[in-house]
Amino acid sequence: MTQLPLPQLRFGVLTCALLIVLPFYASCHPTLISDQPQFVMERLSLQMFRFNWTSISCRACQVLFTILDVALLSDINEERVARAVGEACIRLHLADEQVCRDITELFRDDFIRALQESLLWPSEACGLLVGPPCGKFDIYASWNITLPKDPKPPVTPPVPPKPGSPKSRVLFLTDIHWDNEYATGSAADCKEPLCCRNDSDTPKWRRREAGYWGTYSKCDLPFWTVENLLENVARAGPWDWVYWTGDIPAHNVWSQTRKQQLSALTVVTTLIQKHLGPNVTVYPAIGNHESTPVNSFPPPFVHGNRSSAWLYDTMADEWSKWLPEQALKSLRYGGFYTMQIQPGLRLVSLNMNFCARENFWLMVNSTDPANQLQWLVHILQASEDKGEKVHIIGHIPPGLCLGSWSWNYYHIVNRYESTITGQFFGHTHFDEFQMLYDEETLTRPLGVAFISPSVTTYINLNPGYRVYYVDGNYQGSSRLVLDHETYILNLTEANHKLGEPQENPKWTLLYRATAAYGLSSLFPSDLDGLVRGFIGDDRLFQKFWYFRHKGHVSEPCKETCKTAVMCFLQSGRYDLLQQCDLLNGVKVRKIPC
């Protein structure tokens, strides 16, 4: 995940939160006092984005931001701020001119409202831009959740189940990204952030046309590929249950409306129910693309039209066939819930948007938004008391979250390591994982955050899905992940069988983890050993690299690339990832946001 310099972050969310995490968001809070705020905004639109902040004095910086604060109290100046950001997006060539204008208009009202309600003072903004002597940026300052005083039970290392013990077969879907505007034969290369669409023009040469079943490019999936996937997984059943961790709509985030987002939610939910049938329970989690503007998830204290009620209420209606009333109640409140899957196994579905670095509403208050982590502790303590095991699902891996949120989550997993026996995420679109270790030594592996590959092709990937094999439903079951498989649709074959696309292509097994890596199970100690094996065995690592990209990779991962990946795999907490990258001089990685 790209970690951007804070001095560039704040305005960029307004323009390009969809493309990449831009070098503007969190940079400068528009604030200030003057009897000529309109003049200030006019000058700002011309100068703001080529200015060297380190060249001005602390006092001048604070005066400027004081004026900007006051300027934003005027609706006229909100228009000027939006215009300035739109022009900056165009001048910096962050996107096509129309995309810049559309994304600015879409983000404007929510983003400026969040800025107005945020706690960022001129001294904080200038501490961020000019340097620490001018102030301290502490919007994302450290905070701690409260753990119960109950002592942590003794840790018993897991043992493999006896031969013949029941196993649960769990289907995992994430990052579907259905594009309703996908057009076969359209340009696979275009100037917009998303191609293979009705408005992507005509391709310059035939090999760069959008394929029937999908395309190796910055393209999402057509409806018929999503349906073909569900037809195939229905035949591949039976499934004990399904985890589905969000990101339903396409990446055209500059032009999405609430109506379109809800339509995508309804269409894909109905499709899943149709093909998997009434006897398979699906446990969903919310992705960062479900909302519009993308990544915009206000905490529950934001009411009215700016709240997320429009989204959560529809989710509750659509998912009521799978979830009980108590789960639907907390879903409507904050987008998270818990419920029992089987006696002895509980699910917690987290709204990871409350930890997301791109959720600009967290500028208002990033301290345990919606009280979600404190709620998680309550659920885990109750499960520990009852002897339940717990699986956690969510969209964004916790190691990619805001620093303090990530630290607190890691702390919770450490305390309840004997209760939490599965953690399942998506978001990166890759087939990977992150290790969690004991806090004292950071050497004893105690958890794995499994990160499953995307259904979508975005960017340059085969479509894919995951199957988990979990210690099954019997007395004394560990409920740990024993193995997993990744299935793909090979687009080269599917799109060009005898020169024409296959009528009904097959989703094939890419690999089974234990067989591919020579492991007996996928316990934390097994995967920790695998990561250590990557260091001395480059052929083993390159195999992982191939699988990570779902069987479509252009070149091997060597030297700095390998070091960055190793940092990622061993850093289930964000500050550990930062430290590892810094120590090794590694540039942080990008993911499809």
FENPEKA-V883153 format. One record per residue. N is the residue number from 0. PHI is phi in whole degrees, -180 to 180 (none if undefined). PSI is psi in radians with two decimals (999 if undefined). Layout:
# FENPEKA-V883153
((N & PHI & PSI) (N & PHI & PSI))
This chain:
# FENPEKA-V883153
((0 & none & 2.39) (1 & -72 & 2.17) (2 & -100 & 1.98) (3 & -97 & 2.61) (4 & -59 & 2.24) (5 & -55 & -0.61) (6 & -61 & -0.18) (7 & -112 & 0.00) (8 & -84 & -0.65) (9 & -63 & -0.93) (10 & -73 & -0.45) (11 & -66 & -0.51) (12 & -58 & -0.64) (13 & -62 & -0.65) (14 & -96 & -0.70) (15 & -139 & 0.61) (16 & -61 & -0.31) (17 & -81 & -0.60) (18 & -80 & -1.01) (19 & -152 & 2.93) (20 & -78 & 1.76) (21 & -73 & 2.73) (22 & -76 & 0.97) (23 & -146 & -0.57) (24 & -64 & 2.22) (25 & 88 & 0.26) (26 & -85 & -1.09) (27 & -135 & 2.19) (28 & -86 & 2.05) (29 & -66 & 1.78) (30 & -144 & 2.67) (31 & 158 & 2.98) (32 & -122 & 2.25) (33 & -169 & 2.77) (34 & -87 & 0.08) (35 & -131 & 0.95) (36 & -65 & -0.52) (37 & -65 & -0.71) (38 & -61 & -0.70) (39 & -60 & -0.76) (40 & -68 & -0.61) (41 & -64 & -0.77) (42 & -65 & -0.64) (43 & -61 & -0.72) (44 & -63 & -0.43) (45 & -91 & -0.56) (46 & -113 & -0.42) (47 & -54 & -0.68) (48 & -96 & 0.10) (49 & -124 & 0.44) (50 & -96 & 2.44) (51 & -97 & 1.79) (52 & -64 & -0.51) (53 & -71 & -0.14) (54 & -88 & -0.12) (55 & -106 & 2.85) (56 & -79 & 2.82) (57 & -59 & -0.78) (58 & -63 & -0.78) (59 & -62 & -0.70) (60 & -61 & -0.80) (61 & -67 & -0.62) (62 & -64 & -0.77) (63 & -58 & -0.81) (64 & -73 & -0.44) (65 & -66 & -0.75) (66 & -62 & -0.74) (67 & -65 & -0.65) (68 & -59 & -0.82) (69 & -68 & -0.66) (70 & -59 & -0.64) (71 & -73 & -0.16) (72 & -73 & -0.23) (73 & -101 & 2.31) (74 & -62 & -0.59) (75 & -61 & -0.73) (76 & -74 & -0.43) (77 & -59 & -0.71) (78 & -62 & -0.69) (79 & -69 & -0.70) (80 & -60 & -0.82) (81 & -62 & -0.71) (82 & -66 & -0.69) (83 & -63 & -0.74) (84 & -68 & -0.73) (85 & -60 & -0.76) (86 & -64 & -0.68) (87 & -63 & -0.74) (88 & -59 & -0.74) (89 & -70 & -0.82) (90 & -66 & -0.56) (91 & -86 & 0.04) (92 & 56 & 0.69) (93 & -75 & -0.41) (94 & -167 & 3.02) (95 & -58 & 2.63) (96 & -56 & -0.80) (97 & -67 & -0.65) (98 & -63 & -0.75) (99 & -59 & -0.79) (100 & -68 & -0.70) (101 & -67 & -0.77) (102 & -69 & -0.61) (103 & -64 & -0.78) (104 & -64 & -0.70) (105 & -66 & -0.72) (106 & -84 & -0.34) (107 & -53 & -1.02) (108 & -64 & -0.85) (109 & -66 & -0.74) (110 & -68 & -0.78) (111 & -67 & -0.64) (112 & -63 & -0.70) (113 & -66 & -0.67) (114 & -63 & -0.74) (115 & -66 & -0.56) (116 & -92 & -0.10) (117 & -74 & 2.96) (118 & -98 & 0.25) (119 & -79 & 1.96) (120 & -95 & 2.86) (121 & -53 & -0.68) (122 & -65 & -0.61) (123 & -71 & -0.77) (124 & -60 & -0.74) (125 & -77 & -0.49) (126 & -63 & -0.60) (127 & -72 & -0.73) (128 & -89 & -0.77) (129 & -89 & -0.62) (130 & 141 & 2.83) (131 & -53 & -0.61) (132 & -62 & -0.37) (133 & -90 & -0.13) (134 & 156 & -3.12) (135 & -129 & 2.22) (136 & -89 & 1.90) (137 & -131 & 0.42) (138 & -58 & -0.66) (139 & -103 & 0.67) (140 & -66 & 2.84) (141 & -65 & 2.57) (142 & -149 & 2.81) (143 & -130 & 2.37) (144 & -81 & 2.86) (145 & -103 & 2.15) (146 & -94 & 2.56) (147 & -61 & 2.77) (148 & -78 & -0.14) (149 & -57 & 2.27) (150 & -67 & 2.60) (151 & -68 & 2.24) (152 & -64 & 2.70) (153 & -57 & 2.46) (154 & -89 & 2.20) (155 & -109 & 2.05) (156 & -56 & 2.40) (157 & -69 & 2.62) (158 & -122 & 2.56) (159 & -60 & 2.55) (160 & -66 & 2.75) (161 & -65 & 2.58) (162 & -54 & 2.37) (163 & 88 & -0.05) (164 & -66 & 2.58) (165 & -60 & 2.55) (166 & -126 & 2.54) (167 & -98 & 2.32) (168 & -105 & 1.98) (169 & -117 & 2.16) (170 & -83 & 2.38) (171 & -126 & 2.12) (172 & -119 & 2.41) (173 & -155 & 2.66) (174 & 52 & 1.05) (175 & -70 & -0.82) (176 & 49 & 1.13) (177 & -76 & 2.25) (178 & -108 & 1.88) (179 & -68 & -0.26) (180 & -104 & 0.18) (181 & -60 & 2.35) (182 & -134 & 1.99) (183 & -59 & 2.32) (184 & 91 & -0.14) (185 & -76 & 3.08) (186 & -73 & 2.22) (187 & -83 & -0.30) (188 & -117 & 2.17) (189 & -149 & 2.99) (190 & -83 & -0.31) (191 & -77 & 2.87) (192 & -68 & -0.29) (193 & -134 & 2.26) (194 & -114 & -2.93) (195 & 63 & 0.65) (196 & -124 & 2.97) (197 & -56 & -0.60) (198 & -101 & 0.36) (199 & -90 & 0.22) (200 & 67 & -3.01) (201 & -97 & 2.35) (202 & -65 & 2.58) (203 & -77 & -0.45) (204 & -147 & 2.66) (205 & -61 & -0.60) (206 & -70 & -0.19) (207 & -109 & 0.46) (208 & -81 & 2.63) (209 & -66 & 2.19) (210 & -74 & 2.84) (211 & -64 & -0.79) (212 & -93 & -0.12) (213 & 145 & 3.01) (214 & -144 & 2.44) (215 & -76 & 1.55) (216 & -173 & -2.92) (217 & -85 & 1.18) (218 & -131 & 2.62) (219 & -100 & -2.88) (220 & -105 & 2.52) (221 & -74 & 2.83) (222 & -58 & -0.73) (223 & -67 & -0.47) (224 & -73 & -0.71) (225 & -61 & -0.75) (226 & -67 & -0.67) (227 & -63 & -0.68) (228 & -58 & -0.84) (229 & -68 & -0.59) (230 & -63 & -0.72) (231 & -71 & -0.74) (232 & -70 & -0.49) (233 & -64 & -0.73) (234 & -71 & -0.48) (235 & -81 & -0.08) (236 & -67 & -2.99) (237 & -80 & 2.75) (238 & -114 & 2.40) (239 & -71 & -0.68) (240 & -167 & 3.09) (241 & -131 & 2.36) (242 & -103 & 2.35) (243 & -136 & 1.88) (244 & -107 & 0.73) (245 & 80 & -2.96) (246 & 64 & 1.34) (247 & -90 & -0.83) (248 & -76 & 2.99) (249 & -77 & 3.12) (250 & -90 & 0.32) (251 & -84 & 1.00) (252 & -72 & -0.17) (253 & -79 & -0.22) (254 & -133 & 0.40) (255 & -92 & 2.54) (256 & -117 & 2.84) (257 & -60 & -0.69) (258 & -61 & -0.74) (259 & -67 & -0.69) (260 & -64 & -0.76) (261 & -69 & -0.59) (262 & -64 & -0.79) (263 & -61 & -0.76) (264 & -58 & -0.83) (265 & -67 & -0.79) (266 & -63 & -0.83) (267 & -72 & -0.66) (268 & -61 & -0.79) (269 & -62 & -0.69) (270 & -64 & -0.75) (271 & -64 & -0.77) (272 & -63 & -0.68) (273 & -63 & -0.82) (274 & -86 & -0.58) (275 & -86 & -0.34) (276 & 86 & 2.97) (277 & -76 & -0.22) (278 & -95 & -0.01) (279 & -110 & 2.14) (280 & -89 & 2.29) (281 & -107 & 2.29) (282 & -110 & 1.84) (283 & -90 & 2.80) (284 & -134 & 2.78) (285 & -92 & 2.28) (286 & -92 & 2.99) (287 & -77 & -0.25) (288 & -93 & -0.04) (289 & -69 & -0.51) (290 & -90 & 2.91) (291 & -140 & 2.24) (292 & -59 & 2.66) (293 & -57 & 2.50) (294 & 71 & 0.07) (295 & -92 & 1.78) (296 & -133 & 1.58) (297 & -64 & 2.51) (298 & -62 & 2.83) (299 & -61 & -0.33) (300 & -74 & -0.15) (301 & -87 & 2.09) (302 & -112 & 3.09) (303 & 77 & -2.70) (304 & -66 & -0.40) (305 & -83 & -0.15) (306 & -74 & 3.05) (307 & -94 & 0.25) (308 & -59 & -0.63) (309 & -57 & -0.59) (310 & -87 & -0.88) (311 & -62 & -0.70) (312 & -64 & -0.72) (313 & -68 & -0.69) (314 & -58 & -0.79) (315 & -61 & -0.72) (316 & -64 & -0.81) (317 & -71 & -0.56) (318 & -99 & 0.13) (319 & -65 & -0.33) (320 & -71 & -0.36) (321 & -108 & -0.52) (322 & -113 & 2.48) (323 & -75 & 2.94) (324 & -60 & -0.70) (325 & -64 & -0.67) (326 & -67 & -0.69) (327 & -65 & -0.56) (328 & -64 & -0.84) (329 & -74 & -0.47) (330 & -62 & -0.77) (331 & -66 & -0.55) (332 & -74 & -0.90) (333 & -142 & 0.14) (334 & 81 & 0.28) (335 & -134 & 2.84) (336 & -165 & 2.96) (337 & -139 & 2.65) (338 & -164 & 2.82) (339 & -86 & 2.25) (340 & -83 & -0.88) (341 & -145 & 2.82) (342 & -55 & 2.17) (343 & 94 & -0.11) (344 & -135 & 2.12) (345 & -115 & 2.55) (346 & -108 & 2.44) (347 & -122 & 2.12) (348 & -106 & 2.00) (349 & -96 & 2.57) (350 & -91 & 1.65) (351 & -75 & -0.08) (352 & -67 & -0.32) (353 & -80 & 0.02) (354 & -119 & 0.01) (355 & -77 & 2.33) (356 & -65 & -0.42) (357 & -91 & -0.10) (358 & -79 & 1.70) (359 & -67 & -0.27) (360 & -66 & -0.35) (361 & -74 & -0.12) (362 & -64 & -0.50) (363 & -69 & -0.82) (364 & -166 & 2.02) (365 & -103 & 0.12) (366 & -80 & 1.83) (367 & 39 & 1.14) (368 & -54 & 2.39) (369 & 64 & 0.18) (370 & 58 & 0.52) (371 & -69 & -0.74) (372 & -71 & -0.63) (373 & -65 & -0.66) (374 & -62 & -0.73) (375 & -60 & -0.75) (376 & -60 & -0.75) (377 & -60 & -0.77) (378 & -63 & -0.78) (379 & -67 & -0.67) (380 & -66 & -0.71) (381 & -64 & -0.68) (382 & -68 & -0.69) (383 & -61 & -0.75) (384 & -62 & -0.60) (385 & -91 & -0.10) (386 & 79 & 0.36) (387 & -82 & 2.62) (388 & -97 & 2.68) (389 & -130 & 2.31) (390 & -104 & 2.41) (391 & -114 & 2.26) (392 & -121 & 2.66) (393 & -171 & 3.02) (394 & -88 & -1.05) (395 & -85 & 2.24) (396 & -60 & 2.42) (397 & -62 & -0.44) (398 & -70 & -0.16) (399 & -108 & 0.18) (400 & -87 & 3.03) (401 & -52 & 2.50) (402 & -53 & -0.87) (403 & -71 & -0.66) (404 & -61 & -0.80) (405 & -62 & -0.74) (406 & -62 & -0.78) (407 & -66 & -0.70) (408 & -61 & -0.79) (409 & -59 & -0.72) (410 & -63 & -0.73) (411 & -64 & -0.79) (412 & -63 & -0.67) (413 & -60 & -0.79) (414 & -67 & -0.66) (415 & -111 & 0.62) (416 & -62 & -0.49) (417 & -81 & -0.27) (418 & -98 & -0.73) (419 & -81 & 1.95) (420 & -115 & 0.06) (421 & -161 & 2.35) (422 & -133 & 2.16) (423 & -133 & 2.19) (424 & -139 & 3.10) (425 & -139 & -2.24) (426 & 80 & -0.76) (427 & -79 & -0.28) (428 & 75 & -0.10) (429 & -101 & 2.86) (430 & -96 & 1.73) (431 & -155 & -2.93) (432 & -163 & 2.89) (433 & -133 & 2.39) (434 & -88 & 2.53) (435 & -119 & 2.32) (436 & -119 & 2.94) (437 & -64 & 2.52) (438 & -70 & -0.50) (439 & -71 & -0.81) (440 & -113 & -0.32) (441 & 55 & 0.60) (442 & -126 & -0.52) (443 & -87 & 2.02) (444 & -71 & 2.26) (445 & -129 & -0.09) (446 & -163 & 2.78) (447 & -133 & 2.22) (448 & -94 & 1.75) (449 & -74 & 2.30) (450 & -118 & 1.95) (451 & -90 & 2.66) (452 & -71 & 2.73) (453 & -78 & 2.71) (454 & -72 & -0.69) (455 & -70 & 2.84) (456 & -86 & -0.19) (457 & -68 & 1.99) (458 & -116 & 2.28) (459 & 63 & 0.66) (460 & -122 & 2.76) (461 & -76 & 2.60) (462 & -63 & 2.60) (463 & -158 & 2.95) (464 & -154 & 2.95) (465 & -122 & 2.57) (466 & -124 & 2.22) (467 & -106 & 2.45) (468 & -110 & 2.03) (469 & -116 & 2.46) (470 & -50 & 2.23) (471 & -84 & -2.85) (472 & -91 & 1.56) (473 & -154 & 2.83) (474 & -60 & 2.21) (475 & 86 & 0.12) (476 & -63 & 2.46) (477 & -78 & -0.40) (478 & 61 & 0.34) (479 & -82 & 2.76) (480 & -73 & 2.18) (481 & -96 & -0.55) (482 & -166 & 2.88) (483 & -151 & 2.75) (484 & -126 & 2.57) (485 & -118 & 2.25) (486 & -113 & 2.51) (487 & -135 & 2.82) (488 & -107 & 1.94) (489 & -74 & 1.85) (490 & -68 & -0.53) (491 & -60 & -0.78) (492 & -76 & -0.75) (493 & -65 & -0.62) (494 & -88 & -0.28) (495 & -136 & 0.64) (496 & -72 & 1.96) (497 & 55 & 0.62) (498 & 85 & -0.16) (499 & -127 & 2.69) (500 & -65 & 2.52) (501 & -64 & 2.53) (502 & -72 & -0.71) (503 & -141 & 1.43) (504 & -66 & 2.73) (505 & -100 & 2.36) (506 & -86 & 2.10) (507 & -114 & 2.72) (508 & -69 & 2.12) (509 & -81 & -0.83) (510 & -167 & 2.75) (511 & -112 & 2.24) (512 & -58 & -0.86) (513 & -63 & -0.71) (514 & -71 & -0.73) (515 & -67 & -0.61) (516 & -108 & 0.00) (517 & 68 & 0.71) (518 & -107 & 2.71) (519 & -88 & -0.48) (520 & -160 & -3.08) (521 & -117 & 0.64) (522 & -64 & 2.79) (523 & -52 & -0.70) (524 & -65 & -0.59) (525 & -66 & -0.80) (526 & -74 & -0.52) (527 & -64 & -0.73) (528 & -63 & -0.64) (529 & -63 & -0.81) (530 & -60 & -0.74) (531 & -65 & -0.59) (532 & -66 & -0.52) (533 & -61 & -0.52) (534 & -63 & -0.81) (535 & -96 & -0.23) (536 & -122 & 1.62) (537 & -69 & -0.51) (538 & -64 & -0.68) (539 & -64 & -0.73) (540 & -65 & -0.74) (541 & -66 & -0.52) (542 & -64 & -0.80) (543 & -59 & -0.74) (544 & -60 & -0.70) (545 & -66 & -0.80) (546 & -66 & -0.65) (547 & -56 & -0.62) (548 & -96 & 0.32) (549 & 55 & 0.72) (550 & 77 & 0.26) (551 & -138 & 1.65) (552 & -135 & 2.42) (553 & -87 & -0.51) (554 & -153 & 2.74) (555 & -70 & 2.86) (556 & -104 & 1.95) (557 & -122 & 2.82) (558 & 46 & -1.98) (559 & -59 & -0.68) (560 & -59 & -0.82) (561 & -65 & -0.70) (562 & -61 & -0.74) (563 & -63 & -0.75) (564 & -66 & -0.71) (565 & -63 & -0.69) (566 & -59 & -0.80) (567 & -62 & -0.82) (568 & -63 & -0.54) (569 & -99 & 0.14) (570 & -125 & 1.42) (571 & -80 & 0.16) (572 & -134 & 2.41) (573 & -63 & -0.71) (574 & -66 & -0.53) (575 & -68 & -0.66) (576 & -64 & -0.77) (577 & -59 & -0.82) (578 & -63 & -0.73) (579 & -64 & -0.80) (580 & -63 & -0.75) (581 & -64 & -0.76) (582 & -62 & -0.63) (583 & -98 & 0.07) (584 & 64 & 0.63) (585 & -98 & 2.39) (586 & -77 & 2.39) (587 & -66 & 2.71) (588 & -88 & 2.72) (589 & -101 & 2.58) (590 & -131 & 2.79) (591 & -71 & 2.05) (592 & -88 & 999))
